[in-house]
Amino acid sequence: MRFAAFIPALGLALALTAASTPQAIAAPQQSAAAALPAKVDNFRLVTAEGRSQDLYRYKNNSAVVLVMHGLASPEVKRIAPAIEALRTKFAPKGVQVMMMNSSGRDTREAILVEAKKLGLSLPIMMDDDQLAGDQMGANRVGEVFVLNPKSWKVVYRGPMSDAVATTVDALVSGQPVTVTDLASTGSLIRFADRSPAALASFQKISYSKQIVPILEEKCVACHQQGGIAPFAMDSYRKVKAFAPMIREAVRTDRMPPWDVDPKVGKFLHDKSLSPDQIKTLVRWVEAGAQRGDGPDRLETVHHEAPEWPLGKPDLIVDIPAYKIPATGIVDYQYPVMDNPLTEGRWLKASTARVSQRQAVHHILSGYIPAGEGRLGGMADWGGSVGGYTVGMESIVQPKDIGTYIPAGGSIGYQMHYTPFGKEVLSTQQIGLYFYKPGEQPKLMMRENTIVNLLIKIPANDEAHKEVSYLNFPHDALLYSAVVHAHYRGTYSELRIQYPDGKEKVLVNVPRYDFNWQRMYEFAEPIKVPAGSKLVATYIYDNSAKNPANPDPNKEVVWGEQSFEEMFFTELRYRWVDETAAKQTTYDADMMRTRFLGMMDANLDNKIQIDELRGRLGDMIRPSFALADVNKDGGIDEKEFEPILKMMSNRPRRKAPDKVAQN
């Protein structure tokens, strides 16, 4: 659970508060002569490629080298070969070499084009709000910083020269290093926050007028009485006590938990902090987190999490309780309940209440027609009847769109429980909100997933990539996406490939966080023309650098348990020509491409023999030539149909109508 991560940080924050004050953080200096910090604080930035870089991830490396970047800089052009040579020489020795762009104006696209021309293959981090470069004491483009990860002190600042390699050599060999601070000759980087006027303004940031509104807008929904967070922001005193931790959480982009890339797409219910809000919070803490004048709304206005955030439900479904053991592995549970509806209703929203947030990983549900009831037979489920993941307790359909739930039959639930060291009884409820009796929405919402059951993540691989897609056979509108992996998932992207081959990134998650499962709803539905692909990419970190990794020495494949892995992007969409009164069967057409999309690495709509993988690939390989009817060297969608038919005819286990509960 994400809030569990606050526990060790809580002790650290209290210790920092007791031992020092925020004033102890070095104040920024003038651009021309910025002082070196006593220690470089952690930060997390997105690279020009759209992936996340966390500085302290490299705490066990021999050294970290950061070079200040600037677009169209003669200095960067001059030293580019030396930077790459440094990376090539020292990467095998555990040295991480990166660049940082603190201009605040250079675009990712332009940087990537230039980097390719210059032969730069290392990460270039985008310090758009200038907080990281400012705190490091950066002054000029081309300036090199060598950091000692054991202390996070800067041991070298200056131009790219032989002295850089000498310093790195000393760190690699464990020799004493004398701090070297030399002048650089690249163009000055203008840090606006170093001006005397800016420094003076930080002391005047108003807690009452500037800080409280930010906290109420972006933080208090979780940090309130009864909320998901471990403490309530209910007074200045409480916020002041946690000020160092707030600064750290904001600088590393851990809070608020909104992991989608702000540079890609626009989304409803955006919970991220704006650049101005980030700088206001950080600078307020660094200036001492002063109380100042004005009322304290956090103390005078009582913020308490409502029992049902969407209001009283029309129907509350009690999912049977389950006793979760303190340790061990709990297989997915599949309780099946009688459908309480005596007449069909259109569902417009749902929300969940879970008593054991640390233990309940997710709840999935679906309507089961009378006579069905296969164990885990989610392929037979109809529309969702509510669900849950941490951070996505409620689902609200857009206006005039709904999901039809017939009367009779059953409701099936998939329950994923994870023991956390304490035996507990988990209880959970789903609140359902319907259109009025006899009222029918105009449109239908569909749900489907891009999955890859064939993933195989090598041991100790810190950047393993997997790709899968779905073909859309008819015009559709895409409303939202949910990305899902387990502990080793670090990055996810969803892009559309149009029929003419052009592509556009729709969702970019620079650092996926297993502890928060958000539904990213597009501000405007995305048009998906017939013949388009929706392509999902995941990157997994199965190395020791991933602190959440259960075992970096183990090869990992698809599995239900959290210590295994998943590749799962859930889509909510509607077919353009489908209405509630006139429903289609297009989903069946789309599903025929699911396994094709798992293996087709080059996205050419056919599977070559070298793309076969997993048990399915082993089954197809001996008969590949026979399956390739047109002899073009690949199995296309039409040629794949007999294989799908054979798979669909395999017997499946039946489950009782009701699954007994512990």
N, C-alpha and C positions, 0 to 999 in steps of 0.2 A: 504494500500500500504506500502511496506517495507520502501520506502524513507520517508514516513510521520513520521516514528519513529525517524528520525534524528532531527525533529524540536525541541522537548524539549531537546534532547541531545546537539543540537547546542548551545542553550543558556547556558547550563551547561559548555560546552567546553570553550566558550568565557569567562564565569565567572572564570573558573579555570585558564585560561591564564592570566586574569587580576590580579587575587588575588595571584597567585603563579607561579612558574616555574616548569618544570618537574624535576629539580634538587631537589625539595622538597620531592620527593618520596624516601623513605629510601633505601639506597644501601644495597645489600646483604652482609652478614658477613661470617666469616669462619664457616664451618660446626660444629665445636666443640663448638662454643659459639655464635650462631646467635642471634641477638637482636630481641626482640618482636617488631612488627610494631606498629605504632600509631593506625592504623586501617587496617583490612584485606580487601583488595580490592576484588571486585566481580570476580568470575571466573566461567567458565562452563566446566565441564569435563564429559567424557563418563565413565560409570561404566563397570565393568568386564562383566556384562550381556548385554552391548551394549546400555544402555539407558543413557540419559543426566541428569546431576545434576547441577543446577544453584544455587550457594550459596545464593544469595540475594532473591531467591524464598521463603526463610524461614524468611523473615524480620519481619513477625508478629508472629513468634514462640516465646516461652518463652526462649529457649536457643538452641544452636547448639553445638554438641560435635563431634569433629573430632579426630580420632585415626590413627596414622601413621602405615601403613601396610608394611609387607615384607614377601615374599614367603619363606616358610620353616623356619620361624623365631621361635626360642624357646620362645621368649617373647610374640609373638602373640598367640602361643599355650597356654602359661601359663595364659594369661589374657582373652582369648576368652570367657569363662563362665561369667566373670565379665562384659564384654562388652554387652553380650546378656541380662544379668540381668539388667544392666543399661537401655538398650533400652526398655525392657519389663516394667520396673517400671515407666519410665518417658514419654514414648510415649503418653499415655493418657493425659498427662499434657502439651502437646504441645512442647515437646523436640525432636529435630531431631538428631539422632545418626548415623554417617557414618564413614567409614574408607577411607584413601587415600594412594595410593601406588605411591611413588615418586622415585622408584628404577631406572626407565627408561629402565628396561630390563625384568621384570617379565611379563609373558603372561597372557591374560585374561583367557584362557582355564585352565591353571594350577591353577590360583587363585580360579576359581569357583570349581574345584575339591577339593582343600584343604579346602575352606570355608565350603563346604558341610560336610566334615569329622569333622571339628571343630565345626559344629553347628552354624556357623555365617550366619544370614539371612539378615543382613543389607547391604546397598549399599557399594561397594568398588570402589572408583573412581580411574581412571588411570591418574595420573599426569605425563605423559610420557616425557614432555619437562621440568618438574621440576619447572615451573614458579610459580605455586600455593604454593607448599610446601616451596619453597625458600622464597617467599614474606611473608609467615606466620611465618617464623623463625624456621621451623622444623629442628631437629637435629638427632633424633634417632627413630628407629622402636619401636613401642609400646608407643611412646610419645602421651599424651592426651592434646588436646586443647579444652577449653570451651570458646565459643564466646557469647557475648551479642549482639543479633540481633538489639537492639535499637541503638547501637553505632558501632557495628562490631569491638569492641575491644576484644582482648584476655584477659580474666579475670583469666584464669588458664592455666598454661603449666607445665606439669610434668608427673609422672608415674600414672598408674591406681591405685587409692587408695581410701580410704574413703573420702579424701578431694575433689575428683571429685563430688561425690554425694552431699556433703555439699555445694559446689559451685553452683551446678545445683539447689538444693533446694532453695537457696537464690534467684537465678534469677526467679524461678517459683513463689515464694512468694512476689517478688518485694522488697526484702531487699537489703540494700547496700552491695556491694561485693568488697573486697580488692583484688587487683591483686596479684596472687600467681605465682611465677616462681621457679620451683624446677628442679633439675637434674634428668634425666632419665637414665636407665641402659641398654636399648636395644642397638643393634648394630648401629654404626654410619651410617647415610645415606650420601653418597658422592654427594654433590652438586658441580659439576664441575665449575659452574659460580661464586663460592665464592673464588676461588683461586686469589691471587694477580695478576697473569698474565691475568686471565679472566677479572677482574675488570678494569685493565688498558686497555685491548683491547676494552672494551665498549666505552671508550672515543675516540677511534680511528676509530669507524665505520664511513665509508665515505658516506655522503649523495649522492654525485655524482655517486660513483662507486657501492654502495651496496643498498641504499634505493631507488633511482630513478628506477633502473631496476625492482625491486619488484613491485613498484607502477605501472609501465608501463605494466608489464605482467599480474597483477592480479586485478588492481583497476581502471585504467584510462578508460577502456572500458565503465564504468558507470560514473566515475567521470571526465567528460570532457564536453566541451561546447555542449549543446544540448543533453547530456546524461540523463539517468534516475535518477541519484543521485542529491541531492540538492545543491552540490557545486562541482566545477571543481578543480582538483589537477593540477593547471596550473603554480605553482611557489613554491619555497621553503617557501616563506612568507606564502602562504596559507596552506601548509602542516604543518608548524610550529604552526600556530594558532590552528589547529585541532589536534595537537599531543596528548594531553591527551585523546581526544575522540577516536583517532585511537588506542591508547594503550588499552583502555577499550573495544572497539569493537573486537579487536583481542583476548584479554584474555577471553572474553565471547563467542568467536567464532560466533559473529553476522555477521562479515564481513571477507572475501567476502561471499556472500550468496550462500553457497554450503553445503547443510545440510546432504549429504550422509556420512556414516561412512568410513573414510579412511582405516580402518582395514578390511573392507569387500568388496572384489571385486575391479576391476580396470575399470575405465570409461574414455571414450573419453571426450575431452574438459574440463578436471578437472580444476575447478576454485578455488580450495582450496589452502591455503598457506601450503607450506611444513613446517615441524618442524623447520628447519634452518631459513626459512623466518620469521616464527612467532617470534623466539627468537631474530633475528636481528632487527626487527621492535620494539619489546618491549624494548630491551636493549638500542637501540638508543634513544628512547623517555626518558627512565629512566636516561640516561646519559646526558640529556639536549637537545636532538634533535639538535645537533650542525650542522652548515652549512658546515664548513670545506672548503677544496680547490676543484677545478674542476668546469666544466660547469654545468649549471642547464638546463637539457634537457626539463624539464617540462615547462620552460619558453621560451626556444628558439624554441622548436618544437611545432607547433600548433596542438593540439589534438581536433578534432571536430567530433561529431557523424554524420555519413553519413545519407543522406535522406533514402536510401535503403541499408542496410548493406550487402546484397547479390548482389548488383549491380542493374541496371535498369531491372525491371521485363518484362517478355514477355507479361503479361496481368495484368492490375490493375482493381480489382473489387471494386467499391464503394458501401459499405453497407449503406443503407439509414440512414440518421442522426436521432438521437432520443433526445428529450428534457428530461433531467433527472431532476426531482423535487429536491428541497433542502432537503426535509425530506420525510418520509413515506416508503412504501414498493413498489417496482417495480417488477411486475411479469415478469418472463422470456418473452422476446420478440422473435418472430419467423418470421422475414422477409423472404419471399420467392421471389427469383428473377429469371428472365429468364436466362438460361445458355447462355452466350455470345459466346460460341464456336460453330462454324459452321461445324467443323469436330472434331472427337475424337482425344484427345491428351493424352500423358503420362506425368504425373506431377512428377517432380523430387525434387522440393523445393517450399517453400512458406514463406512469411514473412508478418508481420502485422504492420500497423501504426495506433496508437490510440491517439486521441487528449486529452482525459480525463482519464489518467492512474489511478487517484484516484477513478474513478467511474466505470470503466469497469473491472469486475471481470474475465470474460472469454468470448471467442467467440469459438463456435463449428460450424462445417459446414459439409455438405454432399450433394452428388449428388442425386437428386430426379428424377426418371424416369417419362416420360410423363404420365399424368393421375393420379399421386399420389400427395399428398399435405396435409397430415394430420397434424393437429396442434400439434406440438411437437412430431410428429411421427418419431422419430429418428431411430426406428427399421427398417423403410423403406428406410433410407438413404443408398446410396452407399459410395464410397470412399470419404475421407476428401478433401475439396477444400480450405484448409488453416484454421488456427485458431490462438488463442492468449490466453496467460495468462501472468501475470507479471513474467518476467525472462525467458519466452519461446516464444519470438516473432517470431522466425524462426524455421522451420523444414526442414532438408535436408536429403533426402533419401541416403542410401549407394549406392555405385557404382553398376550400372547394375540392380537397383531395382527402381520400380516406381509404381504409382497408375493411373489407367486408368480412364479418365473422358470422357464419351461419348458426342457427340453433342446432342443438343436439350434438352428437359426436363427442369428442374429447379435446382437451388442451394438453399438449405435451410440453414439458420443460426439460432443458438440459442445464444441469447444475454443476458448476465447476468449483469445488471446495479445495482449499490449500491449508493444511495444518500449519500452525505458527507457534508451537511450543506449549499450548494450553488447550485442554479439552473444553469445548464450548458447545452449547446448543444453539444452532443457527436457525433463526426464524426470518421469514421474508414475506412481504406482501407486494402485490402489483395492483395499483390503482388504475382503472380504465375510465376513459372519458369518451362518450359516444355522441354522435349527432342525435338530434331529437327523434323519437319514434316516428317512423314514416318519412323522415327526412333523408335524402340521398345526396351525397356530394356528386359533383359533375364528373370528376376525374378519378382515375385509379393510380395508386402508387405501387410500384414493384420493387422488390429487393432481390439482389443477387450478389455473388461474391466472385472475385478473382482469387483463386487459390493456386497453390503449387504443392501438391502432396509428395512431390519427388525431390524436395530439397535435400541436399547433403552438404553439411558444413564441416570442412576439415578441422582437425584439432589444431589449436594454436594459430588459427588464421584470423587476423584482426580486421579484415575487410573482404569478406566473402560475399559475392554478388549473386542474386537469383532474380529471374524475370519470368513473368507469366502474363497472359492477356485473355480478354474475351472479345470476340467479334460481335458487333451489333448489326443484325441483318435488316433492321428497319429503323426509320428515323425515331430518335428518342430525345428526351430532355433529362439531363443528369442533375439531381438536386443536392446530393451530398455524398460523402465518402468517409469511411472509418478505416483507419489502418491498424493492423493488429499483428504483433509478433510476441515473443516471450523475452527472457532475460538477455539473449544475445542480439536481439534486434536493435540496431542503432540508427538506421536511416530508412526512409521510405519515400517513394515518388509515385505519382499517378500522372500519366500523360495520355493525350489522345493522339492517335495517328490517323489522319484523314485519308480518304480513298485516293487522293492524289499524292500521298506520301509525305505531305507536310505534317509537322508535329507541333504540339504545344503542351507545356507542363501545366497541369491543372492544380495539383497539390504537391507541395514539397515539404517534407518533414526533416529538417537538418539533423536533429537528434531525437529519435523516437524514444519515448519514455514508457516502459511497460506498466508503470504504476498509474498512468492516466490514459483512458480510452475515450477520446473525444470524437464526436460527430462533427465534421466540418461541412457546414451548409453553405453553399455558394450564394452570394448576395443576389445573383441572377442565375437561373438555371442554365447549364451549359448545353448548347446544341450538339447532338451527336448524330451526324448524318448516316444514313444506311451505308454499310460497308466500312465504317470506321472501326478501329481497334481502341480499347482502353487497356493500356499497358501499365502494369505495376512492377516496380523495382524495389527490392529490399537488399540492404547490406547488413551483414551480421558480424559482430565482433566476438570471436570465440577464443580470445587471447587472455592472458593474465592482466592486461591493461583494463579490461572490463571488470569493474569491481562487483558487478552483479552476477558474473559468470559462475555457475555452479562447479564447472570442471573444464578448464581450458584444454586438458589433455585428452578429451573425449570427442570423437566424431559425433555429430548431432544430425538427426533426421527429423522428419515430421512426427509429431506426437502430441497427445492431448495434455500431458502434464507440463507444468511450467518449466521444469528442467529440460524438457525437450523443446522443439521449436515449431513455429507456425509461419505461414505466409498467407495472409488473409486480409483482403481489402473488400469491405462491404460497400455496395453501391445502392443508392435509392434513386430510382428513375421512373419515368413513365413513357410509354409509347405515345407518340404524337397523335396518332389516329385512334387511340383507345379512349373510351369513356366508361363511366361506371355502368351505363346501360348497354354498351356494346363492347364486350371484353374480347381480347385476342388470345392467341396461343403462341405468340412470338418467342416467349421465354424458352420454349422447347427447341426452337431453331437455334437460339443462341447457345444453349447448353451443349450442342453437338461439338462446339469448338473448345470446350473446357480443357480436355486432355491434350488437344492439339496445341493449345496455348501454353501448356506446362512444359512441352518439349521443344517447341519451335524457337530456338535461341536467336535465329537471325530474322525472325518476324516475316518470313516469306510465305506464310500460309501453307506450308508443307513441312514434313519431318524427314530430314535426311538420316541416313543410317548412323552417322556419327553423333546425331542429336538424341538417339534413343537412350533412356536412362531409367533406373529403378526397375521394379519387378515387371511393370508394364512393358518397359523397353526390352527386358529379357524375354518376355513372352512373344513380342513382335519380331525380334531380330531373326530367328530362324526362318520366318515366313515373309521377310521383308520384300524380297523380289516378287513373291506371289501377290502381296498386297499392293505393290506398285504396278497397278494395272496398265497405266499409260507409259510406263518405262521411262519416266523423266528423272529418275533418281530420287524421288520424294513421294511420301504418302500425303495426299491432299485431303481436304475435308470429306469429299465424296468417297474416296478410297478408305477413309478411316471409319465410315459408317458400319461396315460389317464387324469391325473390331468392337465398336461401341455396343452393337447388338449382342455380341457374344458376352460382353461384360455385364450387360443389363440382365441377361438370363441366368446369371449366377445366383444360386439360392441365398437367401438372407434369413437370419434368425428372426423368429417371431417372439414378441414379448407379450406377457399377459396384459389384459386391459388396464389393470392397476398394478403399479410397481410398489411392492412393500417398502415401508420406510423403517429405518433403524430407530 
